[in-house]
Amino acid sequence: MERRRRRVVWLLVPMMTLACHQAGVVEYGTAAERRAILEVLEVYYSDFSDRDWDAFANHFWPGADMTTIWRPPGETADRVVPTTIEEFISQAPQGPDSREIFEERMLDAEVRVFHNLAQAWVRYGMRFGDPDSVQYWEGIDAVALLKHDDTWKIASLVFTGDTAGEGN
């Protein structure tokens, strides 16, 4: 059943994209605009990996959030958990700062730009742990950015992991 559902989705996506192009709805932006977004994201991932929390926070507009599905400690079921950037940073000692190794890098990205709005689907690779035990996984960050006063910043970031395992 799951495989059939994926097949239907893969068939629908090209048709929806074609319909949007025919209706004149989709504009991807120029190569220079997409490069500018990729540069902003490269610095974001670098600051995140460096655990430079002031620089990290500066990549987000006030009120921005990060959202994922996970099971908070003490709960019995997964749920959608939106977190403000301030909350995320305050919880860093239990997360990114809890191990010697923390690195999240952009592996590739698809960027679309429309005027002052950009959407990036970023495939990331994550290394986390201690020198004798490093976990590696990959996932997707869906990043919405807004440009204001010639500055691109993140308005919202939704993420999910897609693979997990031991490695470098």
C-alpha positions as CSV (number, residue, x, y, z in Angstrom):
1,M,0.0,0.0,0.0
2,E,2.8,2.4,0.9
3,R,4.6,1.7,-2.4
4,R,1.4,2.4,-4.3
5,R,0.9,5.7,-2.5
6,R,4.5,6.8,-3.3
7,R,3.9,5.9,-6.9
8,V,0.8,8.0,-7.1
9,V,2.6,11.0,-5.4
10,W,5.5,10.7,-7.9
11,L,3.0,10.7,-10.7
12,L,1.1,13.7,-9.4
13,V,4.1,15.9,-8.6
14,P,5.2,16.4,-12.3
15,M,1.5,17.0,-13.3
16,M,1.1,19.6,-10.6
17,T,4.4,21.3,-11.5
18,L,3.3,21.4,-15.2
19,A,-0.1,22.9,-14.2
20,C,1.6,25.6,-12.1
21,H,4.0,26.5,-15.0
22,Q,1.1,26.7,-17.4
23,A,-0.9,28.9,-15.0
24,G,2.2,31.1,-14.6
25,V,2.3,30.5,-10.8
26,V,5.9,29.3,-10.3
27,E,8.9,31.5,-10.6
28,Y,12.2,30.1,-9.4
29,G,14.3,33.3,-9.3
30,T,17.6,34.0,-11.0
31,A,20.8,32.0,-10.6
32,A,22.2,34.9,-8.6
33,E,19.3,35.0,-6.2
34,R,19.5,31.2,-5.7
35,R,23.3,31.5,-5.1
36,A,22.6,34.2,-2.5
37,I,20.3,31.9,-0.6
38,L,22.8,29.1,-0.8
39,E,25.5,31.4,0.7
40,V,23.1,32.4,3.5
41,L,22.4,28.8,4.2
42,E,26.1,27.8,4.1
43,V,26.9,30.4,6.8
44,Y,23.8,29.2,8.8
45,Y,25.0,25.6,8.9
46,S,28.6,26.7,9.7
47,D,27.4,28.8,12.7
48,F,25.1,26.0,13.8
49,S,27.9,23.4,13.7
50,D,30.2,25.8,15.5
51,R,27.5,26.2,18.2
52,D,27.9,30.0,17.9
53,W,24.4,30.6,19.4
54,D,24.5,34.4,18.9
55,A,25.3,34.0,15.2
56,F,22.9,31.1,14.9
57,A,20.0,33.2,16.4
58,N,20.9,36.1,14.0
59,H,19.9,33.9,11.0
60,F,16.3,34.0,12.1
61,W,13.7,36.8,12.0
62,P,12.1,37.6,15.4
63,G,9.3,35.1,16.2
64,A,10.7,32.5,13.8
65,D,10.4,28.8,14.8
66,M,11.8,25.4,14.2
67,T,9.3,22.5,14.0
68,T,9.6,18.7,13.9
69,I,7.9,15.6,15.1
70,W,9.4,13.8,18.1
71,R,8.7,12.3,21.4
72,P,9.5,14.6,24.3
73,P,11.0,13.0,27.4
74,G,8.3,11.4,29.6
75,E,5.7,11.2,26.8
76,T,4.4,8.1,25.2
77,A,3.7,9.3,21.7
78,D,5.3,11.4,19.0
79,R,3.9,14.8,18.4
80,V,4.5,18.0,16.4
81,V,6.8,20.2,18.4
82,P,7.2,23.8,17.3
83,T,10.1,25.6,19.2
84,T,11.1,29.2,19.2
85,I,14.7,29.9,18.4
86,E,15.2,31.2,22.0
87,E,13.8,27.9,23.4
88,F,16.0,25.9,21.0
89,I,19.1,27.7,22.2
90,S,18.1,27.4,25.9
91,Q,17.8,23.6,25.4
92,A,21.2,23.3,23.6
93,P,22.9,22.0,26.7
94,Q,20.7,18.9,26.5
95,G,21.1,18.7,22.7
96,P,23.9,20.0,20.5
97,D,26.1,21.0,23.4
98,S,25.7,17.7,25.2
99,R,28.4,15.9,23.1
100,E,31.9,16.8,21.9
101,I,31.0,16.3,18.3
102,F,28.1,18.2,16.7
103,E,28.1,19.0,13.0
104,E,25.3,19.6,10.6
105,R,26.2,20.3,7.0
106,M,24.2,21.1,3.8
107,L,24.7,18.2,1.3
108,D,22.5,19.7,-1.4
109,A,19.6,22.0,-1.8
110,E,16.8,23.0,-4.1
111,V,16.0,26.7,-3.9
112,R,13.1,28.7,-5.3
113,V,12.8,32.4,-5.1
114,F,9.8,34.7,-5.7
115,H,10.6,38.4,-5.0
116,N,11.4,38.6,-1.3
117,L,10.4,35.0,-0.5
118,A,12.6,31.9,-0.8
119,Q,12.0,28.3,0.0
120,A,14.9,25.8,0.3
121,W,14.7,22.1,0.6
122,V,18.0,21.2,2.1
123,R,19.3,17.7,2.5
124,Y,21.7,17.7,5.5
125,G,24.1,15.3,7.0
126,M,24.5,15.2,10.8
127,R,27.3,13.9,12.9
128,F,26.7,13.7,16.7
129,G,28.5,12.0,19.6
130,D,31.8,11.6,21.2
131,P,35.1,10.6,19.5
132,D,34.6,6.9,20.3
133,S,30.9,6.8,19.3
134,V,29.7,9.1,16.5
135,Q,26.2,8.7,15.0
136,Y,25.5,9.9,11.5
137,W,22.1,10.5,9.9
138,E,20.7,12.6,7.1
139,G,17.5,14.5,6.9
140,I,15.6,17.4,5.2
141,D,15.3,21.0,6.4
142,A,12.4,22.9,4.7
143,V,13.5,26.5,5.1
144,A,11.4,29.5,4.4
145,L,13.3,32.8,4.1
146,L,12.2,36.4,3.8
147,K,14.2,39.3,2.5
148,H,13.7,42.6,4.2
149,D,16.0,45.6,4.0
150,D,18.3,43.6,1.7
151,T,18.8,40.9,4.3
152,W,17.7,37.3,3.9
153,K,16.7,35.6,7.2
154,I,14.9,32.4,8.1
155,A,11.2,32.8,9.0
156,S,10.5,29.1,9.6
157,L,12.5,25.9,9.5
158,V,10.7,22.5,9.5
159,F,12.9,19.4,9.7
160,T,12.9,15.6,9.7
161,G,15.6,12.9,9.7
162,D,15.4,10.2,7.0
163,T,18.2,7.8,7.8
164,A,20.2,6.9,10.9
165,G,23.2,4.7,11.6
166,E,26.7,4.6,13.0
167,G,29.5,6.3,11.0
168,N,31.8,9.2,10.7
